[in-house]
């Protein structure tokens, strides 16, 4: 979805064990931001 909207995934989704999932995105205006999803079962 990110790429379809013109953005770029700079760090692919990765697990932080016991915490959740994390990824980094760059949008079409060159803003960089992270996404976090809580999931204590992430491995």
C-alpha positions, 0 to 999 in steps of 0.5 A, a space after each residue: 500500500 505504501 508503494 502504491 501511494 508513492 511512498 517507500 518502505 525504508 526498514 521492512 516490518 520487523 519483530 521486536 520480541 515481546 513488544 511488537 512490530 516496527 517499520 520505517 516509511 518515507 512519504 512522497 514529501 520525503 518525511 521519514 516516520 516509524 510505525 509500531 504495532 503492539 504484539 507481545 507474541 512477536 518473534 
